[in-house]
Amino acid sequence: MDERPLVVVHPPSATGGRRVTVDAEPLGTAYEPGDVVDFLSRAGIDPDAVWFDDPTALEWRGGGPDVWTL
């Protein structure tokens, strides 16, 4: 069984952006979907293999990929 790392896009912050973590390790703050793709790539995860609407690939907290502000 191929176990994927747990990628979490946290709720939007009051100051803007959403924290992104992989297996609880912070990758940075994303301000748009492209930032999430960049973070995944830098973490060694093939972004072409990750669909934003796949709950087994990404856990969106506080709204999906269309929510970036409170």
ZIUR-V575931 format. One record per backbone hydrogen bond with DSSP energy under -0.5 kcal/mol. CO is the residue of the C=O (numbers start at 1). NH is the residue of the N-H. Records with the same first field share a line. If there is no record, write none. Layout:
CO=NH + NH
This chain:
1=3
2=4
5=7
6=8 + 23
7=59
8=10 + 21
9=61
11=19
13=16
17=13
18=30
19=10
20=27 + 28
21=8
22=25
24=26
25=22
28=20 + 30
30=18
32=35 + 36
33=37
34=38
35=39
36=40
37=41
38=42
39=43
40=45
41=44
44=46
45=47
46=49
47=50
49=51
51=54
53=55
54=57 + 58
57=7
58=60
59=9 + 61
64=67
66=68
68=17
